[in-house]
Amino acid sequence: MAKLILLRHLKSQWNEDNEFAGWVDNPLSKEGILAAKEVADKLATEKIDVVYTSPLIRNEETILRIFEQFPNKYPLFLHLDGGKMQKWGNYTDLNQNDVPVYVSENLNERYYGKLQGLNKEEIIKQYSYKTVQLWRRGFNSKPPEGESLKNVYDRAVPFYKKYVEKDLKQGKNVLLVASHNSLRALIKYIEEIADQDIVNVELPFGALLEYEFNNDISLRSKKYFSTVA
């Protein structure tokens, strides 16, 4: 049996400020940094063979803060999107303490288009709560010049099938650290959630969701960890 653990990144500064982040890089907030040990404690007994994440700093910093609590494990970031970061930056001679962390934009948050950097409460006043909620949680709706969840699904799920499922078939335990909507897209695929029902799927910051799979990658069990505040 192989395990997949999904982790939503810890709270970032723009999350703290209630702003749409999307693809804009912003670091973890003080609250997010302080929560890292609590998440690490929950992962301490888990055997993690490989990690996947996106290049957004809030996802990578979440991994670094958590692995600070594991003195004998060292995350090594390896790029999958081509270019010189992949060609020149990757290192394959891993030792027993190294944990490969594969990085791809396919796991990025939804692109929020014109909303990026704007305050969520102000946008709700301008467009209505119902409209903004559909942009944020619906499957086909998209913010102005941004991505729908379907768009995120169409890039995240093929990546998951190509890389993560391959590792799971080999019996590896995978930790996948990403943003809310890329995780919601993967949950939709794994649990076969209908388009109209995905609006109800929410993950708090630092949420941990564990799946166990049979050898044929059929879903065996699901476990939702308690989360940080």
Protein Blocks (a to p, Z undefined) as FASTA:
>chain_A
ZZdddddddddfklmnopafklaccdddfklmmmmmmmmmmmmmpccfbdcddfbfklmm
mmmmmmmmmmkbccddddfegpjklmmmpcfbdcfkbccddddfklgccdekjmgopafk
lmmmmnojklmmmmmmmmkbccehiacfklmmmmmmmmmmmmmmmmmmnopacdddddfk
lmmmmmmmmnopafklmmmpccdehiacdddddfkopafbdcdddddZZ
